[in-house]
Amino acid sequence: MLDTIVLPRWGSVRLRDVEFEDIQEWVVNLSQSGSARFEGCGLSASRVIQSYQVLSQVLRFAIKSKRLAVNPGEEIDLPSMIAGEQRYLTHLEVMQLGMAASRFRTLVFTLAYTGIRFGEAIALHGANVDVDNRRIRVTRSATGVTGEGMVETDTKNHTTRAVPVPRILVKELAKLLEGRDLDELVFPSHKGGYLTSTEFRRVFDQAATTVGLKGVVPHALRHTAASLAISAGANIKVVQRMLGHKTATLTLDLYGHLFPDDLDVVADGMDAGA
């Protein structure tokens, strides 16, 4: 798998030049058109996941051997093991999950209604949240680095973005931030400092099981945000900016199946003009 799928794409790329968005595009392309050896035939979901895992192992080894500081392959959107099946939560399920998550309720709502990544959420400071204008400004991301603990870096594609916040979440954030300084973390660990995924998952996994969503992982909330935004009428460019994707093509590849089929509308429009 390393020889036939991973190295043909990544073998000549310097470690420092491996970017999150490039890995995401590679994963999408494997599903659609396959690898260099199997070009023209998309790989199965399990094969794509296995290929990603091989690349991820290489990147993790690079971190351990101190050739990389941060793993650019974290939080990649992977295909479902059952083709076309991805879990998107409803508003009701998000509410139930958030309530069951107790002290992480607002974090669950933030992930599900804005689509920001977990690493971006835990790096938010009070100054990044504009309650009055209903915006969250995503500028940094936090991730665990071997030997260094939690480290704050640029976002995955090294850009900043303003994410819209629905009113229901604005109320939650306003209450959470009341009396806090602007330089304080919005979602800190109970020990202070950055919240780790391990601490969050202990509560999240139990909450998911409690409300009948066993098996749902935090990253599914990012998919849910895309689904809810599309259901609310957001176009592909809006969803792209919200999620922080480098291109609209990537967003369309991941979530294009959620957009309504407008073929009948186009045909009716042509009839009307004839």
C-alpha positions as CSV (number, residue, x, y, z in Angstrom):
1,M,0.0,0.0,0.0
2,L,2.9,2.3,0.8
3,D,4.5,1.5,-2.6
4,T,1.4,1.6,-4.8
5,I,-0.7,4.3,-3.2
6,V,1.1,6.5,-0.8
7,L,4.6,7.0,-2.3
8,P,3.5,7.8,-5.8
9,R,1.8,10.9,-4.4
10,W,4.0,11.8,-1.4
11,G,7.3,10.2,-2.0
12,S,9.0,13.3,-3.4
13,V,7.3,15.8,-1.2
14,R,9.3,17.4,1.6
15,L,7.8,16.8,5.0
16,R,7.5,20.6,5.6
17,D,5.5,21.0,2.4
18,V,2.8,18.4,3.4
19,E,-0.3,20.4,3.9
20,F,-3.6,19.5,5.5
21,E,-5.7,20.5,2.5
22,D,-3.5,18.5,0.1
23,I,-4.0,15.4,2.2
24,Q,-7.7,16.0,2.2
25,E,-7.8,16.4,-1.6
26,W,-5.7,13.2,-2.0
27,V,-8.2,11.3,0.1
28,V,-11.1,12.6,-2.0
29,N,-9.3,11.8,-5.2
30,L,-8.6,8.2,-4.1
31,S,-12.3,7.7,-3.6
32,Q,-13.2,9.2,-7.0
33,S,-10.4,8.3,-9.4
34,G,-8.1,5.9,-7.5
35,S,-4.3,6.0,-7.1
36,A,-1.6,6.4,-9.8
37,R,-1.6,2.6,-10.2
38,F,-5.3,2.2,-10.2
39,E,-6.2,5.4,-12.1
40,G,-9.7,5.7,-13.3
41,C,-11.2,3.4,-10.7
42,G,-12.0,4.9,-7.3
43,L,-10.8,2.9,-4.3
44,S,-13.2,1.4,-1.8
45,A,-13.9,3.3,1.4
46,S,-11.9,0.8,3.5
47,R,-9.0,1.0,1.1
48,V,-8.9,4.8,1.2
49,I,-9.0,4.7,5.0
50,Q,-6.2,2.1,5.1
51,S,-4.1,4.3,2.7
52,Y,-4.7,7.3,4.9
53,Q,-3.7,5.4,8.0
54,V,-0.4,4.4,6.3
55,L,0.4,8.0,5.5
56,S,-0.6,9.0,9.0
57,Q,1.8,6.4,10.5
58,V,4.6,8.0,8.5
59,L,3.7,11.4,9.7
60,R,3.5,10.3,13.3
61,F,6.9,8.7,13.1
62,A,8.2,12.0,11.6
63,I,7.0,13.8,14.7
64,K,8.5,11.2,17.1
65,S,11.8,11.6,15.3
66,K,11.5,15.4,15.5
67,R,11.3,16.0,11.8
68,L,7.8,17.4,12.1
69,A,6.4,19.6,14.9
70,V,2.7,19.1,14.0
71,N,0.8,16.4,12.2
72,P,-0.9,17.9,9.1
73,G,-3.0,14.8,8.7
74,E,-5.2,15.2,11.7
75,E,-8.9,15.7,11.4
76,I,-9.1,14.6,7.8
77,D,-12.6,13.8,6.5
78,L,-12.6,10.2,5.6
79,P,-15.2,8.2,3.5
80,S,-17.8,6.1,5.4
81,M,-17.1,2.4,5.5
82,I,-20.6,2.0,3.9
83,A,-20.6,3.9,0.6
84,G,-22.6,7.1,0.8
85,E,-23.4,6.7,4.5
86,Q,-22.2,9.6,6.6
87,R,-23.8,10.5,10.0
88,Y,-25.4,13.9,10.0
89,L,-27.2,14.8,13.2
90,T,-30.6,16.6,13.3
91,H,-31.2,19.7,15.3
92,L,-32.9,17.6,18.0
93,E,-30.0,15.2,18.2
94,V,-27.5,18.0,18.5
95,M,-29.6,19.5,21.4
96,Q,-29.9,16.1,23.1
97,L,-26.2,15.5,22.8
98,G,-25.3,18.9,24.0
99,M,-27.5,18.7,27.0
100,A,-26.0,15.3,27.9
101,A,-22.5,16.6,27.5
102,S,-23.0,18.8,30.6
103,R,-20.0,21.2,31.0
104,F,-19.2,20.7,27.3
105,R,-22.6,21.6,26.1
106,T,-21.6,24.9,24.5
107,L,-18.6,23.3,22.9
108,V,-20.8,20.6,21.3
109,F,-23.2,23.3,20.0
110,T,-20.3,25.4,18.7
111,L,-18.8,22.4,16.7
112,A,-22.2,21.4,15.4
113,Y,-23.5,24.9,14.4
114,T,-20.3,26.6,13.1
115,G,-18.3,23.6,11.6
116,I,-15.0,24.8,13.1
117,R,-12.5,22.0,13.9
118,F,-11.9,20.8,17.4
119,G,-8.4,22.2,17.4
120,E,-9.7,25.6,16.3
121,A,-12.4,25.6,18.9
122,I,-10.0,24.9,21.8
123,A,-7.7,27.7,20.6
124,L,-10.5,30.3,20.8
125,H,-10.0,33.2,23.2
126,G,-12.7,35.6,24.3
127,A,-11.5,38.2,21.8
128,N,-12.3,35.8,19.0
129,V,-16.0,35.8,19.8
130,D,-18.1,38.8,18.7
131,V,-21.5,38.2,20.3
132,D,-23.0,41.5,19.0
133,N,-22.2,40.7,15.4
134,R,-22.7,37.0,15.8
135,R,-19.3,36.0,14.5
136,I,-16.4,33.8,15.6
137,R,-13.1,34.7,14.2
138,V,-11.0,31.6,13.7
139,T,-7.3,32.5,13.7
140,R,-5.4,29.7,15.4
141,S,-5.5,26.0,16.1
142,A,-4.2,23.9,19.1
143,T,-2.9,20.4,18.8
144,G,-0.8,18.0,20.9
145,V,2.9,17.7,20.0
146,T,5.0,14.9,21.3
147,G,7.3,16.1,24.0
148,E,5.8,19.6,24.0
149,G,2.2,19.1,25.1
150,M,-0.5,21.3,23.5
151,V,0.9,23.8,21.0
152,E,-1.0,26.7,19.3
153,T,-0.3,27.1,15.6
154,D,-1.9,28.6,12.4
155,T,-5.1,27.0,11.2
156,K,-4.9,24.0,8.8
157,N,-4.6,26.1,5.7
158,H,-2.9,29.1,7.3
159,T,-5.7,31.5,6.9
160,T,-8.2,33.3,9.2
161,R,-11.9,33.3,8.7
162,A,-15.1,34.7,10.2
163,V,-17.8,32.1,10.9
164,P,-21.5,33.0,11.4
165,V,-23.1,32.1,14.7
166,P,-26.8,31.3,15.0
167,R,-28.7,33.1,17.7
168,I,-29.3,30.0,19.8
169,L,-25.5,29.6,20.1
170,V,-24.9,33.3,20.7
171,K,-26.9,33.1,23.9
172,E,-24.9,30.1,25.0
173,L,-21.5,31.8,24.3
174,A,-22.6,35.1,25.9
175,K,-23.5,33.2,29.1
176,L,-20.3,31.2,29.0
177,L,-18.1,34.3,28.5
178,E,-19.8,36.5,31.1
179,G,-17.2,38.0,33.4
180,R,-14.2,36.6,31.6
181,D,-11.3,38.5,30.2
182,L,-10.8,38.7,26.4
183,D,-7.5,36.8,26.5
184,E,-9.0,33.8,28.4
185,L,-9.6,30.5,26.5
186,V,-13.3,30.0,25.7
187,F,-13.1,26.2,26.2
188,P,-10.3,25.5,28.7
189,S,-9.4,22.2,30.4
190,H,-10.7,21.7,33.9
191,K,-7.1,22.0,35.0
192,G,-6.6,25.2,33.1
193,G,-4.9,25.6,29.7
194,Y,-5.9,23.9,26.5
195,L,-8.6,21.2,26.5
196,T,-7.3,17.9,25.2
197,S,-9.3,15.6,22.9
198,T,-8.9,12.8,25.5
199,E,-10.6,14.9,28.2
200,F,-13.4,15.9,25.8
201,R,-13.9,12.4,24.5
202,R,-14.5,11.0,27.9
203,V,-17.5,13.2,28.4
204,F,-18.6,13.2,24.7
205,D,-18.6,9.4,24.2
206,Q,-20.6,8.9,27.3
207,A,-23.1,11.6,26.3
208,A,-23.4,10.1,22.8
209,T,-24.2,6.7,24.3
210,T,-26.7,8.1,26.8
211,V,-28.8,9.7,24.0
212,G,-28.6,6.8,21.6
213,L,-25.9,8.1,19.4
214,K,-23.2,5.5,20.3
215,G,-20.4,5.5,17.8
216,V,-20.8,9.1,16.8
217,V,-17.4,10.9,17.1
218,P,-16.8,14.7,17.6
219,H,-15.7,15.1,13.9
220,A,-19.2,14.2,12.9
221,L,-20.3,17.5,14.3
222,R,-18.3,19.2,11.5
223,H,-20.2,17.2,8.9
224,T,-23.5,18.0,10.7
225,A,-22.7,21.8,10.5
226,A,-22.3,21.4,6.7
227,S,-25.5,19.5,6.4
228,L,-27.5,21.9,8.5
229,A,-26.1,24.9,6.6
230,I,-27.0,23.3,3.3
231,S,-30.5,22.5,4.5
232,A,-30.9,26.1,5.5
233,G,-30.1,27.2,2.0
234,A,-26.4,28.0,2.1
235,N,-24.6,27.8,-1.2
236,I,-21.4,26.0,-1.8
237,K,-19.2,29.1,-1.4
238,V,-20.7,30.0,2.0
239,V,-20.2,26.4,3.2
240,Q,-16.6,26.5,1.9
241,R,-15.8,29.7,3.9
242,M,-17.6,28.4,7.0
243,L,-15.6,25.2,7.0
244,G,-12.3,26.8,6.0
245,H,-11.7,24.7,2.9
246,K,-9.1,25.9,0.5
247,T,-11.4,25.5,-2.5
248,A,-15.1,25.1,-3.3
249,T,-14.2,22.0,-5.3
250,L,-13.1,20.3,-2.1
251,T,-16.3,21.3,-0.3
252,L,-18.4,20.1,-3.3
253,D,-16.5,16.8,-3.4
254,L,-17.3,16.1,0.3
255,Y,-20.8,17.5,0.5
256,G,-22.1,17.9,-3.0
257,H,-24.6,15.0,-2.5
258,L,-26.4,17.1,0.1
259,F,-27.4,19.8,-2.3
260,P,-30.8,19.5,-3.8
261,D,-31.0,18.2,-7.4
262,D,-32.0,21.3,-9.5
263,L,-32.3,19.4,-12.8
264,D,-36.0,19.6,-12.8
265,V,-36.0,23.3,-12.0
266,V,-33.6,23.9,-14.9
267,A,-35.8,21.9,-17.3
268,D,-39.0,23.7,-16.1
269,G,-37.2,27.0,-16.6
270,M,-36.3,26.1,-20.2
271,D,-39.9,25.1,-20.9
272,A,-41.1,28.5,-19.5
273,G,-38.7,30.4,-21.8
274,A,-39.6,28.3,-24.9
